[in-house]
């Protein structure tokens, strides 16, 4: 007992000497080496596949409008918020790559080449310390067309686009835990849920503030998951790349929906949902909208969490795309891209280097089943509507019909409708 007391006295004396020798820095909670810098990103690529598995063009149309403060390529020189979005490259029927200012030449991106819509990648930052960060995003097979906050650089330069390739942008910003005012977003706008990640740092670039870095674009490329269909044979999914962790099938009508988690798909393998199983899925598994949306949320959010996103990030991504995924009519597949495919399609470089980087991109594939294609062709020939006015995928469907008919009069009718969608 005496020996223990002696050790205690010596320890107190040693602490006293250290305190006298060097004052304690009460502002330093952890050592610099222990402080983490974490970057998380999520986003979606959307494509439409015909029954033959070929990608269809015309993916430049919008489904839901972004806030007016979003910056386009033609507004790089404007670093201040402009109410009403004056000059923000906002045509009424679809998004070009914002190279449409009067007098510019060399714009050679055409609707039929836009086979992928890169939608709302957002990048979150987590740091205990205020930091200056540089974020470089490349899009080798596309053009980055919209952003917020405004970037420092982008490429190709205005007037220099000759195709859907070579996209590049750089953001220089300050990240901080300090709360800052954000530009207002209309209630219910698709952009709003991305802000519902409370722990993420605020981002300041010039006079523009946000809770993340946002960007989107248009592209022309294939992804590793391909889907084909045939009358009486259901649908076949083939993985031409590395192991896919999660594939989810959705079928949505005006008032019902069905969701089926297909699980993982190994490299180089195929999975067939035969005609009987597909019919059962579309007819017998469908549920009233509210029940369907609850079930779909559980399946999709869990897949996003499994990919490495924080739960609130996964929920914000789901809420961003809830209307588009679950209320837009059609048969579609969602799948989580591998990190290797993500990095190849959309190289990302952040400085200073994060201690952790998570990138979750979801491929959204709209499936035109062979039976649906034949019905569209029949409607064309009998004068019935092929699609509704709200269908953002009307142009890809029309372009698929062009491949299904050799009749010149029918092709002329189809081209007339395509032109009507873009004028």
N, C-alpha and C positions, 0 to 999 in steps of 0.2 A: 504494500500500500504506500509506504514512504517513497519507494522507487517511482511509482506512477505519479505521485505529487511532484517529485523532483523534475520529471520529464515535462509536466504541465507548466511549471514555473519557467523552465528553460525556453519552452515554446513561446510563452507570452513575451519574454524578454527579447527573443529573436524577432518577433513581429513588431515590437516597439522600435527596435533599431532600424528595421526596414522602413517603417513609416516615417521616422525622422530623416532617413537618408533620401527618400524619393516620395514626393506627394502623390497620392492616388489620383488618377484621371477619372473622375466620376462620369464623364461624358462618354467614355469608351466602354461599350457593353461587351463587345467581343473583339478578338484579334482580327485584323484584316483578312488573314488567311482562312478564318472560319466563316466569313460572310459569303453567302452564295449569291450568284447572279444567274437567274433562271429565265429562259425564254420558251414560251409555248405558242404554237400556232395551229389554227384550224381553218379549213376552207373546203370548197366543193368544186369539182369539175362536172359539167353536164354535157351529155351527148345523146344523140338519137340514133339507134341502129335499126336498119331494115331487117327483114326476115333472113336475108343473106349475110347478116353480120357486118354490112358496110355502113360506115359513118355517113350521116347525111348533113348537108350544109344548111345554112340559114339560121344559125344559133345566135344571131346578134340581137334578137328581140328580147325585150324586157318583160318580166312577169310582174315585178313589183318595183315601183319607182324609189330611187334613193333620195335622201335629203338634198335640198338645194345647195348646201355648202360643199358638197363633194367636188373635188377638183379634177378637171380633165386635162388632157395633154396640151390643149391650146391655152391653158391658163397658168402655165408654169411661172411666168413672170409675176403673177398676182399672188402675193403672200398674205393678203388681208382678206378677212371674211367679207363677202359681198352678198348682202341680203337678196333673196330672190334668185340667186344662181345666174345672174347676167353673164352671158358668154361661156356658160359651162358645157358647151357641146351637148345639148340635150334635144336631139331630134324627136319628133312625135312618134315615130314608128321604128324603134330599134336603135341600137347604139353602133355607130361606126367606130373607128379607132381615134376619133377626135382629131382628125387631120383635115377637116372640112372647111377651114377658114378661107374666105375669098382670096383668089389669086395664088393659092398653093397648088403646085403640080406634083406629079409623081405618086399620087395616091392610087395604088393598084391592088387594094384588098377588096375582093368581091364577096357578096353574100354566100355564094356556093362554096367558098373556101373556108368559111367559119364553121368548123365541125365540132368545136369544143368551146364552151363558155366557162371561163375561170371565174368563179363567183365567191365574193367576200372572203378571201383569206384575211384573217386578222391575226396580228402578232401581239401577244401580251408580254410584259416585262415584270420581273419580281426582283427587287433589290432593296436591301436595308439602307443603302447609301444612294444619294443623288449621283447620277452618272450622265456623262455625255456618250451617246451611242451612235454608231454608224451602221446602217442596215443596207446591204446590197442584195437585190433580188434580180435574178436573171430568168428570162422566159425564152429559151432557145427556139421553141416552135410556136411562138405567139407574140403578141404585143400587149403590154400593160397599158390600159387606157384610162383608168380612173384611180384616184387615191385620196387619202386624207390621213394626216396632214399633208401639205404639199411637199413633194420631193425636192431634193437639192439638184439632182440631175435625172434625165431620162433619155432613152434612146429607143429606136432611131429618132433623129432630130425631126422637128416639124418639116413636112414637105419631103421627107426622105424615105417614106415607107414604100417598099417595092414588093412586099409580101408579108405573110403572117409568120415572121421569124425575127430573131435578134432583139427581142424585147429586153429592156434593162431599166432599172430605176434604183436610185440611192436616196435614202432618208438619213438626215443628220438631226438628231433630236436630244433633248434632255429628258431623262426619266426621273421621277421624284414621287415621294409619298405625300407631298404637299397637295392638298385639294385645290383644284383650279376650276373655274367656270368652263362649262362645255357648251358648244353651240346647240341650241334647242332642236329636238327631233319631234316631229309630229307623233301624236299618240297612235300606236299601232303600226308605225313604220317598221319595215323589215330590218332596218339598221339598229333599232333600239336595243334588242336583247343582248347584243354583243357587249354593251356597257354593264351588264348585270354580273360582273366578276369583281367583287368588292376589294379583294386583296391585291389586284394588279396595280402597278404604278400608273400615275398619270404621265402623259407624254406631251411635251411642249416643243413646238417647232415654229420659230418666229412668233407670230401672234396667235397661232392656232394650237388649241389644246384638245386632247382626246384621251381615252383610256387604253388606246391601242394604236397600232399602225394598220391602216386598211388599204387594200388595193384589189383590183380586179382586171380582167382582160379577156381577149379573144384569141383562140388558137386553132391549130390544125395538126392533130397528132393522134396516134393510136394509144390505147392503154392495154394493160396486160389481160384484162378480162374481156372476152368476146362472147356474144350471145347470138344464137341463131334459132330459127323456128321453122316448122313446116306443118301444113295442115294434117291433123291426125297424129302428130308426133311431138306435141308439147314444145318445150324450149330446152336448148342445150347450152350450158355455160362451160367455157373452156378457159383455163388459166394458162396463158402463154409466158408467164413470168415466174417470179418466186412465190413461195407460199402466201396465200391470201388468208388473213386471220378471220375475216367475217364477211359473209354475203347475206343480205337481207332482201327478200322479195316482197313487194307491195302491190296491191291491186286496189284502185280507188274508183268508186262510182260517185254519183251525185249525192247519195245519202248513206253509203256503206263503204266498208273497206276490209281488206284482209292483209295480214302480215304473217310472214313465215321466215324464221331464222334458218338459213340453209347451212350455217356453220362455216368451217374453213374449207378452202379448196387448195389442195397441194399443187406444187409446181408441175406444169405439164399435164395435168389431169383434167378430165371433163366430168360434168355432173348433168344428168338428164332428168328433167321433170316431165315424165311422159304425159300423153294427152289426158289419160284418166286422172292422174294426180293433179295436173294443171286445172282441169275442169273442176275437180273437187275443191282445190284451193280457191278458185275464183267464184264458185257457186255456193259451196257448203261452209267454207271457213269465214265468209264475210259476216261482219257484225255491224250493228248500228254505229253511226259515226263516233259518238262519244266513247263507246266501249272500245271501238277499234283504235282511236287515238290514244287512249290510256295504255292499251297493250303495246302499240307501236312505240310509244315513248319509252317504256321499260326496256324494250329490245334494243332500240337505237342508242339510247343514252348509255346502257351498259356496254355496248360495243365501243363507244367512244371513250369511256373510262378505261376499258381494257387496253385501249391503244396508248394510254399514258396521260390523257387529259385529266385535269382536276374535275371533280363532280360538277362544280358550278360552271366551268368552261364547257363541259359536255352538255349541260342543260341549256346554256346560252346558245350553243350551236343548234341544238334541237329546236329551240324556240324561234331562232332566226328562220329556219327552213320548215317549220311546222306546216304553214299554209301550203307551201310549194310541194312538200313531200306527201302530205296527208290529205290535202283537199283539192289538188289538181288531178283531174280524172286521167286514168291510164294505168298500164302495167309497167312497173319500173323495178330496177335492182339498185341497191346501194351496196357499196363495198369499200372497205378501208384499204387504201393503197399502202403498199409496203414502204418503209422508209427509203429503201434504195430507189424505188420508182419515183417517189416524191422528190428526192434530191436530184434525180436525173431530169425530171420535167420542169422543176422550179428550183434551181440552185439558190441557196440562201447563205449569206455570210454576214455574221454579226461581230462587231468589234466595240469594246473589249470582248474576248471570248467568253461565252457563258459557261458556267460549271455544269449546266444541264440544258439540253434543247430537245423539245418534243414537237414533232410535226405530224398532225393528223389531217390528211386530205381524204375526202370521201368522193369516190366516183359515183355519179348518179347517171344511170343508163336508162333512157326511155326505150321501151321495147315495142317495136311495131311487129306484132305477130302476123304470120302469113294470113290468117283468117281476117284480121282487121284490114290488112292491105287489100284483100279481095273485096271486102265490103266497101272500102273507099272507092275502089275502081268501079264498082257497080253503081255507087251514088253519083260518081262523075258522069256515067253514061245515061243515067236516068234523070239527071238534073236535080238530084237531092243534095242537101248541104253535106260537104265532106268533113267540116269541122265547125266548131262554134267560134264566135268572134273573140272570145276570151282565150282561145287556145294559143299559147306562145309557141307551140311546136307545129303550127299550121304550115309554115314554110318547109321544114324538113319533110313533112308528110306529102306535100305537093311535089317536092323533089324526088321522093320515092316513087310517086305515081308516074313521073316522067320515065322512069326505068322499067315500068310495068306495061307501057303501051308504045306501040310503033305507029299508031294512028296520028297523022300530022294535025288533023283538026282537034283531036283531044289534047295533043301537046300544046297547040296554040291556046286552047282554053286554060290549060294549067299555067302557062307562062303569063297569061293575062292576070290570073289570080295572084301569082307571085309578085308581079309588078305592083298590083294593088296593095299588097302588104307593105311594100317599101316606099310608096309614094304618098 
